Amino acid sequence: MSFLQGSPPWPCLVREGERRSLVLNVVGALIVAFVLVINLARVTPLTSLRATLLIALGLYRLWVKNERPRGIAGAEE
């Protein structure tokens, strides 16, 4: 997912006159999007995403419970 989120800015970084590079970047982003859609159509990736979200939610709750410590010094109090 993060790779796909990073793909749209690539065409903006292409220098003028490098149309081949622009086309390659756009095609690459479309291929990544297609693969992600196909993978999300299966059950296994959805289970993995669900588990990741549960872990993130648990870590967020621990962070809030500890009054949102900033830095390593506040984490051990």
C-alpha positions, 0 to 999 in steps of 0.5 A: 500500500505504501508503495502505491501511495508513493507512486503518484508523485513520481511523474512530477519528478520527471524532467521536461522532455523525458516522456518515456520516463513519465509513461514508465512511472504511470504504467508502474503505478497502474500495475501496482494498483492492479496487483493490490486490487487482485490481492485484496480480492482474496481472503488471506490479505484481508485477514492479515490487514485485520490482524495489523489493524488490531495490533495497531489499535492495541498499541494505540490504546497502550500509548493513550493509557500511558498518557501519550509519552514523548520520547524514550525518557517519558516511556519508563515513568 
